Amino acid sequence: MHTKNFYWQDGYGAFSVSETRVESIISYISNQHRNHDIKNFQDEYRELLKENNVEYDERYVWD
């Protein structure tokens, strides 16, 4: 695992996961590097917010 450019962001988010989706979430996390080759984190995060009807202001989402 390459962690040279790893850092914690200033903000944070918290999400819960339905027990019925735990296995699919584990699989997603295990393959996250491949998923981000297809779609970058920011686009994926925007989709997650929209799918769950979370209002946000783009100015405050990224640091």
BAVEX-508113 format. One line per field, with one value per atom (N, C-alpha, C): residue number from 1; residue in one letter; atom name; z, x, y. Coordinates in pm, whole numbers. Layout:
N
num = [NUM, ...] $
residu = [a, ...] $
atome = [CA, ...] $
Z = [Z, ...] $
X = [X, ...] $
Y = [Y, ...] $
This chain:
63
num = [1, 1, 1, 2, 2, 2, 3, 3, 3, 4, 4, 4, 5, 5, 5, 6, 6, 6, 7, 7, 7, 8, 8, 8, 9, 9, 9, 10, 10, 10, 11, 11, 11, 12, 12, 12, 13, 13, 13, 14, 14, 14, 15, 15, 15, 16, 16, 16, 17, 17, 17, 18, 18, 18, 19, 19, 19, 20, 20, 20, 21, 21, 21, 22, 22, 22, 23, 23, 23, 24, 24, 24, 25, 25, 25, 26, 26, 26, 27, 27, 27, 28, 28, 28, 29, 29, 29, 30, 30, 30, 31, 31, 31, 32, 32, 32, 33, 33, 33, 34, 34, 34, 35, 35, 35, 36, 36, 36, 37, 37, 37, 38, 38, 38, 39, 39, 39, 40, 40, 40, 41, 41, 41, 42, 42, 42, 43, 43, 43, 44, 44, 44, 45, 45, 45, 46, 46, 46, 47, 47, 47, 48, 48, 48, 49, 49, 49, 50, 50, 50, 51, 51, 51, 52, 52, 52, 53, 53, 53, 54, 54, 54, 55, 55, 55, 56, 56, 56, 57, 57, 57, 58, 58, 58, 59, 59, 59, 60, 60, 60, 61, 61, 61, 62, 62, 62, 63, 63, 63] $
residu = [m, m, m, h, h, h, t, t, t, k, k, k, n, n, n, f, f, f, y, y, y, w, w, w, q, q, q, d, d, d, g, g, g, y, y, y, g, g, g, a, a, a, f, f, f, s, s, s, v, v, v, s, s, s, e, e, e, t, t, t, r, r, r, v, v, v, e, e, e, s, s, s, i, i, i, i, i, i, s, s, s, y, y, y, i, i, i, s, s, s, n, n, n, q, q, q, h, h, h, r, r, r, n, n, n, h, h, h, d, d, d, i, i, i, k, k, k, n, n, n, f, f, f, q, q, q, d, d, d, e, e, e, y, y, y, r, r, r, e, e, e, l, l, l, l, l, l, k, k, k, e, e, e, n, n, n, n, n, n, v, v, v, e, e, e, y, y, y, d, d, d, e, e, e, r, r, r, y, y, y, v, v, v, w, w, w, d, d, d] $
atome = [N, CA, C, N, CA, C, N, CA, C, N, CA, C, N, CA, C, N, CA, C, N, CA, C, N, CA, C, N, CA, C, N, CA, C, N, CA, C, N, CA, C, N, CA, C, N, CA, C, N, CA, C, N, CA, C, N, CA, C, N, CA, C, N, CA, C, N, CA, C, N, CA, C, N, CA, C, N, CA, C, N, CA, C, N, CA, C, N, CA, C, N, CA, C, N, CA, C, N, CA, C, N, CA, C, N, CA, C, N, CA, C, N, CA, C, N, CA, C, N, CA, C, N, CA, C, N, CA, C, N, CA, C, N, CA, C, N, CA, C, N, CA, C, N, CA, C, N, CA, C, N, CA, C, N, CA, C, N, CA, C, N, CA, C, N, CA, C, N, CA, C, N, CA, C, N, CA, C, N, CA, C, N, CA, C, N, CA, C, N, CA, C, N, CA, C, N, CA, C, N, CA, C, N, CA, C, N, CA, C, N, CA, C, N, CA, C, N, CA, C] $
Z = [0, 0, 0, -88, -103, -20, 82, 171, 171, 75, 71, 75, 0, -7, 79, 173, 259, 364, 388, 496, 536, 658, 705, 665, 623, 587, 714, 701, 816, 863, 770, 806, 825, 841, 859, 815, 800, 769, 840, 865, 931, 859, 833, 762, 833, 828, 881, 765, 792, 689, 742, 659, 695, 711, 810, 833, 709, 630, 510, 401, 414, 311, 355, 475, 528, 433, 383, 295, 168, 109, -12, 18, 135, 174, 196, 261, 281, 146, 53, -81, -150, -139, -201, -145, -14, 49, 7, -2, -43, -184, -268, -408, -438, -336, -353, -452, -451, -545, -689, -720, -856, -887, -790, -811, -844, -778, -802, -931, -994, -1129, -1229, -1196, -1283, -1254, -1127, -1085, -967, -974, -864, -738, -627, -498, -493, -543, -535, -611, -731, -806, -735, -681, -609, -484, -413, -291, -323, -431, -473, -503, -572, -603, -476, -380, -252, -181, -180, -116, -187, -319, -396, -381, -387, -372, -238, -137, -2, 38, -64, -43, 65, 65, 160, 93, 150, 96, 134, 42, 69, -15, 29, -45, -90, -218, -276, -219, -178, -123, 6, 79, 211, 215, 103, 102, 94, 19, -3, 63, 114, 171, 91] $
X = [85, 0, 88, 58, 138, 74, 144, 87, 166, 255, 340, 259, 149, 70, -56, -60, -178, -179, -298, -314, -461, -487, -624, -672, -796, -853, -895, -924, -965, -1107, -1198, -1336, -1359, -1484, -1515, -1659, -1692, -1828, -1854, -1978, -2014, -2134, -2127, -2233, -2260, -2382, -2415, -2444, -2435, -2457, -2557, -2653, -2751, -2679, -2720, -2659, -2667, -2771, -2788, -2686, -2620, -2523, -2378, -2354, -2218, -2124, -2162, -2073, -2039, -2137, -2108, -2017, -2031, -1943, -1801, -1786, -1653, -1587, -1663, -1611, -1570, -1653, -1622, -1491, -1478, -1357, -1234, -1248, -1135, -1089, -1180, -1148, -1152, -1142, -1158, -1059, -936, -836, -879, -942, -991, -1111, -1198, -1317, -1277, -1172, -1130, -1052, -1015, -959, -1068, -1192, -1307, -1370, -1385, -1450, -1372, -1336, -1257, -1342, -1274, -1342, -1444, -1407, -1497, -1627, -1620, -1742, -1825, -1757, -1827, -1896, -1829, -1885, -2007, -1997, -2112, -2233, -2209, -2318, -2380, -2296, -2344, -2433, -2390, -2470, -2604, -2600, -2724, -2819, -2765, -2848, -2920, -2860, -2916, -2979, -3003, -3070, -3005, -2872, -2796, -2765, -2813, -2783, -2640, -2569, -2433, -2398, -2298, -2246, -2106, -2086, -1958, -1840, -1862, -1753, -1697, -1779, -1737, -1711, -1724, -1707, -1559, -1480, -1339, -1248, -1136, -1038, -912] $
Y = [-119, 0, 124, 215, 337, 448, 497, 599, 729, 747, 866, 995, 1002, 1124, 1119, 1028, 1015, 1126, 1181, 1278, 1282, 1324, 1340, 1479, 1488, 1617, 1692, 1820, 1899, 1865, 1841, 1812, 1663, 1628, 1487, 1460, 1336, 1293, 1163, 1134, 1008, 948, 819, 750, 618, 576, 445, 351, 222, 120, 20, -12, -115, -248, -326, -457, -546, -530, -612, -577, -463, -420, -432, -484, -490, -564, -679, -755, -678, -610, -533, -414, -355, -243, -293, -408, -466, -492, -549, -576, -446, -343, -215, -159, -158, -103, -182, -313, -398, -366, -318, -289, -139, -58, 86, 145, 98, 151, 129, 16, -9, 79, 96, 179, 322, 372, 510, 526, 416, 425, 459, 423, 447, 583, 615, 739, 795, 923, 978, 995, 1010, 1018, 1131, 1248, 1362, 1337, 1281, 1250, 1144, 1044, 939, 993, 1082, 1141, 1228, 1306, 1387, 1298, 1187, 1094, 1037, 1002, 949, 1050, 1175, 1280, 1298, 1302, 1320, 1201, 1079, 959, 956, 1016, 1014, 1147, 1232, 1361, 1447, 1447, 1529, 1661, 1769, 1901, 1938, 2000, 2041, 2162, 2234, 2348, 2311, 2304, 2262, 2339, 2462, 2544, 2486, 2408, 2361, 2211, 2143, 1999, 1959, 2033, 1996, 2096, 2046, 2140, 2138] $
